[in-house]
Amino acid sequence: MTFKLDIYKGIKILLLILMPFFLLINNTFAIEKFTAHGGPVKGLAVSKNNKYLASASFDYSVVIWNLNPIKENNTLIGHDASVNTVKFSPSNNLLASGGDDNKVILWPISEPLLKNKEIIPNVLGKHRGKIVDIDFSKDGKYLLTASWDGSIGYWDIQKRRNIRFIKGHKGPVYSVKFSDDDKYIYSSGYDGEIRLWKRENGEFVRPLVKNGWGVSVFEVSEKNNFIAYGSIDGKIIISEYKKDKNILELGEDRTPILSMYYLKKENLISFGNAKGRMIILDTKKWSLVRDFNAVNGPIWDNILFPKDSSLIVAGLDDFLTRWEIFDFPPEILERPGPARRFNPIKEVGNGEKQFARKCSVCHTLTLNGKKRAGPTLYKVFGREAGTLEGYKYSEALIKSDLIWNESTINQLFDEGPDKVTPGTKMPIQRMKKYEDRRDLIKYLKKVTN
């Protein structure tokens, strides 16, 4: 039998029954924010010894944090585009990362991890499309990568080489995992399938799930006989591993599920969606534990911590958000939420609005513009492209003869970076309206000088 759970109705009833009791015993709710990045946070990972947390960001960097208490330890620089996913090896001696530059990078981690000690990246190889998920084998000798090029990368870590690219999904591959015995590979993708493959030769065995919509995230528990997955139409589905039979189905709002995390020993599994909603389930009873709005905007990743019953969420903000998930009642965030630099809710001029929307995720306007994907725009007018000291430019921009002025900035947003600065790291953005380009340039001339 499949159970469909009306989450909001259940939560309202629960609130009415339990609210007076919980208000008496606890009327506070703890939310903490941890800042180290200069752009949205895309991926999270915790080391097997629970000493370190890693976060991947749109700002091209990976940050390693000490846990207990949470404190920034090191920033790793090596990617040439947004970093989407990170994973610690089982022995904690390696950190793997993948991003929009299609690179798979290994970072050697030594214990104890010394604050700000330089860690040299080792590029394991590349896909032909961006990398969105990573998994280590249980023995730590092999690595899996999921890419939007439609393939699963299978890598030998010790020999530093690709063994094979496994193809079969129709469209991007979203998530990959080794089986408990490392003999098989699980994968999910845009085509709505969760597939089973033989690790030894990459042979396709059978589809475990055929969903009507893309499967963005999944977990397989062979021992407890379930497959849990989230799809891009907003559904959370729990099915039996051994049979094609659903146990539980949640979600009706068509908001994509983007992240999940499974705590095996604690029997908890968490899902985050594209509108900032967190749903936490008990995997023994398949009952709802929590349902609340954790952030405003997409939850690209989340991690549950069993010791202090907390949840860390990664999303559009530069910071990580930590919730104590069993404090009750939760603080429900109002929409559209707090102003962000790239989505201001206060009344601002059109030039400032265009800068916020088109430029501010990657660039600052101040002299010290560190920890952003792009260089600062401070005194940009009259500057030769690719010459700002301290920023790692692409070779294409270094070799260009562009001088940034009213004409070239207008051309950049009129024709697009792919035409004006081909081969550079700049994301493709255009402004169709001349008035928007004019107002942006006027604003930049005023604030950058």
CORPELIN-V531985 format. One record per residue. N is the residue number from 1. SS is DSSP state (a for helix, b for strand, c for the rest). Layout:
n=(N:N)
ss=(SS:SS)
//
This chain:
n=(1:2:3:4:5:6:7:8:9:10:11:12:13:14:15:16:17:18:19:20:21:22:23:24:25:26:27:28:29:30:31:32:33:34:35:36:37:38:39:40:41:42:43:44:45:46:47:48:49:50:51:52:53:54:55:56:57:58:59:60:61:62:63:64:65:66:67:68:69:70:71:72:73:74:75:76:77:78:79:80:81:82:83:84:85:86:87:88:89:90:91:92:93:94:95:96:97:98:99:100:101:102:103:104:105:106:107:108:109:110:111:112:113:114:115:116:117:118:119:120:121:122:123:124:125:126:127:128:129:130:131:132:133:134:135:136:137:138:139:140:141:142:143:144:145:146:147:148:149:150:151:152:153:154:155:156:157:158:159:160:161:162:163:164:165:166:167:168:169:170:171:172:173:174:175:176:177:178:179:180:181:182:183:184:185:186:187:188:189:190:191:192:193:194:195:196:197:198:199:200:201:202:203:204:205:206:207:208:209:210:211:212:213:214:215:216:217:218:219:220:221:222:223:224:225:226:227:228:229:230:231:232:233:234:235:236:237:238:239:240:241:242:243:244:245:246:247:248:249:250:251:252:253:254:255:256:257:258:259:260:261:262:263:264:265:266:267:268:269:270:271:272:273:274:275:276:277:278:279:280:281:282:283:284:285:286:287:288:289:290:291:292:293:294:295:296:297:298:299:300:301:302:303:304:305:306:307:308:309:310:311:312:313:314:315:316:317:318:319:320:321:322:323:324:325:326:327:328:329:330:331:332:333:334:335:336:337:338:339:340:341:342:343:344:345:346:347:348:349:350:351:352:353:354:355:356:357:358:359:360:361:362:363:364:365:366:367:368:369:370:371:372:373:374:375:376:377:378:379:380:381:382:383:384:385:386:387:388:389:390:391:392:393:394:395:396:397:398:399:400:401:402:403:404:405:406:407:408:409:410:411:412:413:414:415:416:417:418:419:420:421:422:423:424:425:426:427:428:429:430:431:432:433:434:435:436:437:438:439:440:441:442:443:444:445:446:447:448:449)
ss=(c:c:b:b:b:c:a:a:a:a:a:a:a:a:a:a:a:a:a:a:a:a:a:a:a:c:c:c:c:c:b:b:b:b:b:c:c:c:c:c:b:b:b:b:b:b:c:c:c:c:c:b:b:b:b:b:b:c:c:c:b:b:b:b:b:b:c:c:c:c:b:b:b:b:b:b:b:c:c:c:c:c:b:b:b:b:b:b:c:c:c:c:c:b:b:b:b:b:b:c:c:c:b:b:b:b:b:b:c:c:c:c:c:c:c:c:c:c:c:c:b:b:b:b:b:b:c:c:c:c:b:b:b:b:b:b:c:c:c:c:c:b:b:b:b:b:b:c:c:c:b:b:b:b:b:b:c:c:c:c:b:b:b:b:b:b:b:c:c:c:c:c:b:b:b:b:b:b:c:c:c:c:c:b:b:b:b:b:b:c:c:c:b:b:b:b:b:b:c:c:c:c:c:b:b:b:b:b:b:b:c:c:c:c:b:b:b:b:b:b:b:c:c:c:c:b:b:b:b:b:b:c:c:c:c:b:b:b:b:c:c:c:c:c:c:b:b:b:b:b:c:c:c:c:c:c:b:b:b:b:b:b:b:c:c:c:c:b:b:b:b:b:b:c:c:c:b:b:b:b:b:b:c:c:c:c:b:b:b:b:b:b:b:c:c:c:c:c:b:b:b:b:b:b:b:c:c:c:c:b:b:b:b:b:b:c:c:c:b:b:b:b:b:b:c:c:c:c:c:c:c:c:c:c:c:c:c:c:c:b:c:c:b:c:c:c:c:c:c:a:a:a:a:a:a:a:a:a:c:c:c:c:c:c:c:c:c:c:c:c:c:c:c:c:c:c:c:c:c:c:c:c:c:b:c:c:c:c:c:c:c:c:c:c:a:a:a:a:c:c:c:c:b:c:c:a:a:a:a:a:a:a:a:a:a:c:a:a:a:a:c:c:c:c:c:c:c:c:c:c:c:c:c:a:a:a:a:a:a:a:a:a:a:a:a:a:a:c:c)
//
